[in-house]
Each structure stands twice: as structure tokens, then as C-alpha cells.
Amino acid sequence: MSKIKFWDKSLGFWDISPIPTPEMQNLELYDYNTPGAPRRYWRRDDLPSIFDYLIGFKENLIQDFLQGHSSLEEAIKVTKDLAPIIASYRNELMDIDISGLAYNTAGPNLNGWRGVGSYVHKRLGHEYLFDFANYPTAKAIVEEFKGNVGIVTYSIIDPNTVVGRHTDNDNRDGEYIRIHIPLIIPEGDVFFECFGEIIKWDDIWGFNNQLVHSAHNYTDKHRLVFVIDLRKTAIGLEPGEQFDEKWQIHAKPLKRDKQ
């Protein structure tokens, strides 16, 4: 049976939420309100000691990224974008079988997303640390949690950009929680969505990247966060559950008008 790719050079990540076509009328659709739906987010109150510790690095993470530039826009011009490298390795890990179902593969892409700084890919057994000398704060965080880190990167979304709905295939065993440390967040309509539940970057949070998610920036400014995967059992959480593709195959399409 055929499997859908997560990465295509022209389209980027594929949206694996179903298209509401006549062929899909009998498909039961789920979102975060569905009984038994997996947990989407962990907020500051859920992991106060870890999140308080990580948010304490915020200003140093910002300064490391700016590299002395007066604005985020100027700093971005001289950074190395790792998105194509990250995407190519994720494609090797594709493992959802959705043959016979109609899915939206038209719009989502990563043309406006950039990964900068460092990247660790645990499932392939490769470790890519890009110019850590220029990002000493990121290096310090990785060393603090050494052996319990999955992916680490600065994550940028360009102005007026949507990172389309997708699911990350590097955490299928649910071993990690993906944490976002908000660094430079523009004012206006900018938000993140996981399995239909929306959250803002007004504080640090973690989420379950086994589930479909998307990122939206409808402003004229860049958005910058620092992303790090930490092993759940290392920070006091129960081990995650194995990936269950039904939550992706049956995920309701995200519907939200621009604010």
C-alpha cells in the first residue's frame, strides 16, 4: 500500500487532514473536543520548574541570534537556513499509510519557515550541530539536558506565512515533548494550532508533535522562537504513548478566519 510523503520540493509539508468531499462523508472526524483525544499542550503551570528554568534563557537566546544586529530582520539575512536539510531527513522517516483517502496536498509548504542554529535527529542516529560557537546559550541548554534532547533549533516564520498542517514523524514513540520558548513575537494575528486547539506565544509551552499542527503569522513581521525536544521521563512526565495514526487520518480540517 502506498504511503504519502511529508516533504515535496515544490509543496513542502503535506496537509494530512481530510478534505470534506462526498467520498469522505462517512469518515468520522475528530478534534481536541473528541472524548479520549490525546493531550495537546503543556503550559507553565504543568511543568513550572523546567519551564521557569528554560524561560530564564530567553534574553540570552535573543542576543545570540541577533549577533549584534539591530533588528531581527537584519540578523535573519545572514543566518543559514536549515529547513531543506531538516525536511530531507524527515522524509526518510515517513510512515503514515493513508492510501485510498482524499487529503489536502495543495497549499501547505515551508517556504516561509526557517530553522537556524542546530538540529539533532535522534531517529536516524545523526547529530547535526550547526555553528554552535555562535549560539553559546543554545549549547549550554543542550549540554544541561545532554542525552535527553531530540531536536533543537531557532524557528522563524516569515511575515504573512502559514506553515501548513502536518505531523512530525521524528517522535512516533511519544518519547519527547516539543517545547517552544517565545523570543520575538510580533503583535497581531499570530498563533499556533495543534489538533484544532489554538495557543498563542505569550508564554513558554510544550506540545504533542505526534498530532497535526500548524503555525500562522498574519503580520508583517518575523516570528522567532527557540524549539527544543526533551525526553519526557527526564523532566518528570510519564512516557508518551505510541503514535496512533487514526488521530491524523480522522483529524477535522482547521477552519479559522483571519482575525
C-alpha positions in Angstrom: 0.0 0.0 0.0 1.3 3.5 -0.9 2.3 6.0 1.7 2.1 9.7 1.4 5.3 11.8 1.6 5.7 14.5 4.1 8.1 16.5 2.0 8.0 17.6 -1.6 10.4 20.2 -3.0 7.5 22.2 -4.5 4.9 21.8 -1.8 6.7 21.4 1.4 4.9 19.5 4.2 1.7 17.8 3.1 -1.6 18.6 4.9 -2.9 15.2 6.1 -6.2 16.5 7.4 -9.1 15.2 5.2 -10.8 17.2 2.5 -14.6 17.3 3.1 -15.6 15.7 -0.2 -18.5 13.4 -0.9 -16.0 10.5 -0.7 -15.3 11.4 2.9 -18.9 11.8 4.1 -18.8 8.6 6.2 -15.4 9.4 7.8 -15.8 10.3 11.4 -13.8 13.4 12.2 -12.0 14.2 15.4 -10.6 17.3 17.1 -9.4 18.2 20.6 -13.0 18.1 21.9 -13.4 14.4 20.9 -13.5 12.1 24.0 -10.3 10.4 24.5 -8.3 12.7 22.3 -4.6 12.8 23.2 -3.2 15.7 25.2 -2.1 18.7 23.0 -0.3 21.1 25.3 1.7 21.5 28.5 1.8 25.1 29.9 3.9 26.8 32.5 1.8 25.5 35.5 2.2 21.9 34.2 6.0 22.0 34.3 6.9 25.0 36.5 10.4 24.1 37.4 11.5 23.2 33.9 9.7 26.0 32.1 10.8 28.6 34.6 14.4 27.4 34.1 14.2 27.5 30.3 12.4 30.8 30.0 15.3 32.3 32.0 17.5 31.9 28.9 15.2 34.0 26.8 17.2 37.2 26.6 20.5 35.4 26.0 18.9 33.3 23.3 17.7 36.5 21.6 21.1 38.2 21.8 22.9 35.1 20.5 20.6 35.1 17.5 20.8 38.8 16.8 24.6 38.6 16.7 24.9 42.3 17.3 22.4 43.3 14.6 19.8 46.0 15.5 16.8 44.0 14.3 15.6 40.5 13.8 15.2 41.2 10.0 18.9 42.1 9.7 20.0 39.1 11.7 17.9 36.8 9.5 19.6 38.0 6.3 22.9 36.5 7.5 21.7 33.2 9.0 21.9 29.8 7.4 18.5 28.2 6.8 18.5 24.5 7.7 14.9 23.8 6.6 15.8 21.9 3.5 18.2 19.7 5.4 15.7 19.0 8.2 13.0 18.3 5.6 15.1 15.8 3.6 15.8 13.7 6.7 12.2 13.8 7.9 11.1 12.5 4.5 13.2 9.3 5.2 11.0 8.7 8.2 7.7 8.9 6.5 5.4 6.2 7.9 1.7 7.1 7.6 -0.4 4.9 5.3 -3.4 6.9 4.0 -3.9 5.1 0.8 -7.5 5.3 -0.5 -8.3 8.6 1.3 -8.6 12.1 -0.1 -6.2 14.6 1.6 -5.4 18.2 1.1 -2.0 18.3 -0.6 -2.3 21.7 -2.4 -1.5 24.6 -0.1 0.8 23.8 2.9 4.5 24.5 2.5 7.6 25.5 4.3 8.6 28.3 2.0 8.2 30.8 4.8 9.7 28.7 7.6 13.4 28.6 8.5 15.3 26.5 11.0 18.6 28.1 12.2 21.3 27.2 14.6 21.3 23.5 15.4 19.5 20.3 14.6 19.7 16.9 16.3 17.9 13.9 14.7 17.7 11.1 17.1 15.8 8.5 15.0 18.4 8.4 12.2 21.2 8.4 14.7 22.7 11.5 13.2 23.6 14.7 15.1 24.0 18.0 13.3 25.2 20.9 15.4 25.5 23.9 13.2 28.0 26.5 14.3 27.2 26.2 18.0 30.1 28.5 18.6 27.8 31.4 17.6 25.0 30.1 19.8 26.5 29.6 23.2 23.2 29.7 25.1 21.7 27.0 22.9 24.8 25.0 23.5 24.5 25.4 27.3 20.9 24.2 27.2 21.8 21.1 25.1 24.7 20.3 27.5 22.4 20.7 30.5 20.0 18.1 29.2 22.6 16.0 27.4 21.3 12.6 26.3 17.7 13.7 26.7 17.4 16.1 23.7 15.7 15.4 20.4 15.6 18.4 18.2 17.0 21.9 18.9 16.6 24.9 16.6 15.8 28.5 16.3 12.5 28.6 14.4 11.5 31.5 12.2 8.2 32.2 10.4 8.3 34.9 7.7 5.6 37.7 7.6 2.2 36.7 6.2 3.1 33.0 6.2 1.3 29.8 7.3 3.2 26.7 8.0 0.6 24.2 6.8 -0.9 21.4 8.9 1.5 18.5 9.3 2.6 15.9 11.8 6.3 15.4 12.8 7.4 11.9 12.2 10.5 12.0 14.5 8.6 11.4 17.7 6.5 8.3 16.9 7.1 6.7 20.2 6.0 9.8 22.1 9.3 9.9 24.0 9.7 13.7 23.7 7.8 16.8 24.4 8.4 19.7 21.9 8.9 23.0 23.8 8.6 26.5 22.3 10.4 29.3 24.1 8.9 32.6 22.6 11.7 35.0 21.7 10.5 37.7 19.3 6.7 37.5 18.7 5.0 40.3 16.6 1.8 41.9 17.8 -1.2 40.9 15.9 -2.7 37.7 14.5 0.0 35.1 15.1 -0.8 31.7 16.7 -0.1 28.0 16.8 -2.6 25.2 16.3 -2.5 21.6 17.4 -5.3 19.2 16.6 -7.7 22.2 16.3 -6.7 23.8 19.6 -5.2 27.2 19.3 -2.5 28.7 21.5 -0.5 32.0 21.5 3.2 32.5 22.0 2.6 34.7 25.1 4.5 32.3 27.3 6.6 29.1 27.1 4.7 25.9 26.4 5.2 22.4 25.1 3.1 20.3 22.7 2.5 16.8 21.4 4.0 16.9 17.9 2.6 13.4 17.1 -0.6 15.3 16.3 -1.4 17.5 13.3 -0.4 21.1 13.9 0.2 24.4 12.1 1.7 27.8 12.7 0.3 31.1 11.5 1.8 34.5 11.1 -0.6 37.0 9.6 1.6 40.0 10.5 4.2 42.0 8.6 7.0 40.9 11.0 9.0 37.8 11.5 8.3 35.4 14.4 11.2 33.9 16.3 11.0 31.0 18.9 13.5 28.6 20.2 12.5 24.9 19.9 13.8 22.1 22.0 12.6 18.5 22.4 13.2 17.0 25.9 12.7 13.4 26.9 9.5 13.3 29.0 10.8 10.9 31.6 13.8 13.2 32.2 11.6 16.1 33.2 9.0 14.3 35.4 6.4 13.3 32.8 5.1 9.9 32.1 6.4 8.1 29.0 4.4 9.0 25.9 2.1 6.7 24.1 2.9 5.2 20.7 1.8 7.1 17.6 -1.8 6.3 16.6 -2.4 7.4 13.0 -6.2 7.4 13.5 -5.9 10.9 15.1 -4.3 12.2 11.9 -6.4 10.3 9.4 -9.6 11.5 11.1 -8.5 15.0 12.1 -11.0 17.7 11.3 -9.8 20.3 8.9 -8.8 23.5 10.6 -11.2 26.3 9.9 -10.4 29.8 11.2 -10.9 33.1 9.5 -8.1 35.7 9.6 -8.6 38.0 12.5 
